[in-house]
Amino acid sequence: MKSIMTKLLLSAAVIVTPFMASADSHGDDLTYILVSHAPDSDSWWNTVKNGIALAGEQMDVTVEYRNPPTGDLADMARIIEQAAASNPDGIITTLSDFDVLKGPIMAAVDQGIDVIIMNSGSPAQAAEVGALMYVGQPEYDAGFAAGQRAARDGVGSFLCVNHYISSPSSTERCQGFADGLGVDLANQMIDSGQDPAEIKGRVLAYLSANPETDAILTLGPTSADPTMLALAENGMAGDIYFGTFDLGEEIVKGLKAGVINWGIDQQPFLQAYLPVVVLANYDRYGVLPGNNINSGPGFVTADALAKVEEFAGEFR
C-alpha cells in the first residue's frame, strides 16, 4: 500500500504542493459531503469512496459519503436536503436526474453552500443549478463515441443491458451508443434490474429471442459481470462483440480473456478526488479552475491493462 500511496502523491503533486505547506493557516475545519445516487449493492462506487477519502486525508479536511441504500432518487433528494441542513462547506453530488435533484441542489446553492457536480449530469446542467463546476464524463457523448467505435468494427445491432433504468443518465449511455451506430434504440435496451440472477436470465432470454444481435453494451460491473456468465452459458463468450462502461475486477478478466472488446474508463477516482481538491483550494485561497473537467471517456483494451489490473476496484 505504501508504494501505491507514493505513486498517487507524486502524480497529484502538481495540484497538491502549492497549498499543502500552509493549509493549516487557512480554512481550518472544512467539511465536504459527497452524495451519490448509487445503491449500496453497486461495488463500482468503492473507487469513489477511496478517492474522496484520500483527498480528505491529503487536504486535511473532513469528508463524508452518503447515498440512498436502494438507489431511490427521491431518497437521494432528501439526503441532499439533509446534507445542506448540516451546513457543510461544500457538497459534491451526482446529477443523475435533473428534474428530481435540481430543487435541493439549487436550494443548497441559495443557502450559500458551494456545490460541484460529479459523475452524472452535464456541464450545462451544472451551470443551470448554480454549481461551481462539473467533473465527470458526459454520458451521452461517451455512449456516442462508443457507438462510433462499434460501427467502425462492423456492429449494426446491439443489446444495451441497463441495470439502472430509473436514472436518465444510464439511458443516455444507451441512446448515445445507438446514435453513434446510426440506428434506433427502440427495443434494443432492456431493464435488467440489479439482481445478478435476473440480469443473467434476461440477457439469455433476449439473445435467444434475437439471435441476430451483433453486440452487447453493459453499463458497469453490476450488469457486465452477470452478462459474462450468460455468455459463458450460451456459448457466445468471445464470439459476440461486447463493450462495457466502467471497469472492475471481473471486467478486467473479461478483457484479458477476449470476452470483452473494450471498457470505458471514466476514472471515478478522479471524479471524487478532484472536487475535494478544488473546494479546498477555493475555500482557502479563492482560486478556481476556469473550466469543467472531463474525466472520460477513455477506452481500455486488452493491450493496455497493466495499471488498470493493478488498481482495479481500488483506484481504477
N, C-alpha and C positions, 0 to 999 in steps of 0.2 A: 504493500500500500504506500510505503514511503516513496518509492520510485514514481508511482502514479501521481502522487501529490506534487512531487518535484516538477514533473513534466507539465502539469497543469498550471503551477505557479509561474513557471518560466514562460509558458505560452500566453499567460494573461499579464505578463509584466508590463507590457506597453500601456495597458489600461490601469493597472493597479498601482504601479510605482509612484505616479505623481502625487497621490494623496495619502498613501499609507503612512508616511513618516509623520504627518501632522494630524491624522484622523482624530486623535484623542482630544484635540483642542477645538474641534468644530463639529457641531451636530451630534452631541452625545445622546445616548439612549434613543436611537432611531428604531422604529418598528415598522416592518413591511409585511403585509399579508397577501399571499398568493391564493386566489380562488380559482379552481378548475372545474370543468363540467364532468370530469371523469368519475365513473363509479369505482368503488373500492376494488372490484374484480379486475380492473384493467391494469396489468403489471407494467405496461409501457410507461406509465407516469412515474415509476420509480426513478427514472433518469431525471425527470423534472424535479423530484424531491431532492435528489443528490445535487442538482445544480443550484437550487436555492439555498441548500444547507452550506455548501462550500462558499458561495458568495457571502452568506451571512457571517461565516467564520472569518473570511478574508477582510470584509468591510467592517467587522466589529459592530454589527447591527443585529437586532432581533428579527428573526423571520418565522413566519407560520405558514403552514399549508392547510387549506381547508377545501372540502369538496362534498357534493351530495352523495351519500353512500350508494344510492341506486342509479345515479346519473340523471335524476329528475331535474329538469331545468327550472321549474318553478321553485323547487327547493334551493337550487343554486342562487336564484334571485334573492331569496330570503337570507342566504348566507352572506351575500354581498352587503345587504342592508345591515346585518348583524356586525359584519366587519367594519363598516363605516361608523356604526354606533359606538364602537370601541375607540374611535378617533386615532387610527394609526397615522404614521407619517406618509404612508403610501399604500396603494392597493394595486396589485398586479393581477389581472384577470383575463380569462379567455372570453371570447365574444361569439360563442357557438350559435346563438340565436339572437339576432339583433333585436327583434320585436319584444322578446321576453326579458332581455337583460339590459336594454338601453335605459330603462327607467331608473333602476337602482344605481347604475353606474353614473348617470348624469346627476343623480341626487348626491352621490358621494363627491363628485367634482364641485357641485354647487356648495357643498359643505366646506370646501377648501382642501380636500384631500387630493393629492397628486395620484393620477392613475396611468398605468401603462397597460395596453392591451397586448397579450401574448398568445401565440399558438393559433387561434382561430379568429375569424373576423377578417378585416382588411384595413389597410391604411386609411381609406376613405371613411370607413365606419368608425375607426378610432378617432379621427378628427371630428366626426359628427357628434360623438358623445363627449368631446372635450378632453380626451386623453392626451398626455404629453407626446406619445408616440406609439408605434406598433412594432413589435418584434415577433417575427414568425414567418410562416410560409403561406402565401396566398393560395388557398386550397383549389380554387377553380383553375388558376394559372398552372399549378403543379399537375393537376389532372390533365389539362390540355397538353402540356409538354409530354406527359407520359403517353397520351393518345397519339401524338405525332410520332413519337419514337416507335410505338407499336405498329403504326401504319407503315412506317418505313420498313418494318420487319415482316410485312405482309399480312397483318391481322385485319380482319374485316368484321368480325362479330365477337362478342365477349359476354362474360357474366361478371357483374360487379356485386361482390358479397358485402353488403352494407350491414355492419353489426351495430350501428348507432344511428338508425334512420331518423330518430327524433331530432337529431342535430342537423340543421340545414347545411353546415359546413361539410358534413360527411357526404351528403348528396351532391354538393358542389364538386367533390372529387370525381364522383361517377359521371356527372354531367360533363365536366371538363374533358374526361377521357373520351366520352362518346363524341364530343365536338372535335377533339383532336383527331379522331379516326374519320370524322366526316359522316357519322351515322346517327340515327335516332337512338336515344337511351331506351325509350319505350319499356318493354318488359325485360330488358337485359340487366336490370338491377333487382335484387331480392332483399327483402327484410329478413335477415338471417337470425336476428336475436343475438344474445350473448352467451347462451349456453353452448358449450363445445359440442355436445352430442347433437343438439338441434342444428347447429351450423353444419356439421358434417352431413347429417341426413338431408338437409335442404340443398346442399351443393350436389350430393349424389342424385337427388331427385331431379334437379334442374338439368344436369348433364345427361341423365337418362332420357329425359323428355326432349332435349335439344342437342342431339349428338353432333350437330354440325358446328357447335361453338368452337371458335378459334382460340379464345384466350380467356383467362380469368384475371380479375383485378380484385385484390383484397385491400382492406383499409387499415391494416395493422395486425399485430400478433394475435389479437382476440379472434379475428376471422381467418388469418393466414394459417395458424397452427392446425385448426381442425380441417381446413381445406386441404392441407398436405396429407392429412390422414385419409381424407376422402379419395384423393387421387391415388394414394397407395393401394386403397381397397379396390378401386375400379380399374386399376392398371394403366391409368393415364399419366402417372407421375413421370415427368421428363419428356412426355410426348405432347403436352398441351402448353402453349405459351402462357407464362404465369408471371405477372408483375404484382408488386405489393407496395403500399405505402408503409413507411416506418421500418424499423429494424428490431430485432430481438434474437435471443439465442437460437430458437428453432428456425427462424428466418435465415440466419447466417448458415445454419446447417443445410437448409434447403438450397441456398445459393451455391454452397460448396459441392453439393450432390448433383447440381444441374437441374433440380426440380423447379427452382425459381430463377427467372431470367434476370431480374433486377429488383432492387428495393430502393425506395425513395427515402433518403435521409433528410429530415427537416431539422435535425440537430436540436432535439428537445433540451439537452443540457444547456445550450446557449440561450434558448428561449426563457429559461428560468434564471440563469446566472446573470446575463447581461442587464435585465431590468433592475436587479438589485444594485449592480454597479452604477448604472445610470442614475438611479434615485439617490444613492449615497452621494455621488458627485454633485447632484443638483441641490440636495439639502445642505451640503456642507459648503459648496463653493458657487452655486448658482450657474453652473455650466451644464449644457445640454446638447447632445448631438443634433445636428441640423436636419437629419434625415431619419426616416424609418429604417429598420434593419430587417432585411430578408434573410432568414436563416436557412432557406432551402428554396427550390428542391435541388438535391444532389443525388444523382443516380449511382448506386453501389452495385457492382457486378462481381462475379467470382474472382476476377483477376485483381481486385483491389480490396482484399478482405483483411489484411494483416492487422491493422489497428482497430478496424471495426470488430473483428473477432475478439481481440484482446480486451476491448472495453464494452462489448455488447451487454446491454441490460444495466450498465453502471453509468457510463458517460456517453454512450452512443445508442 
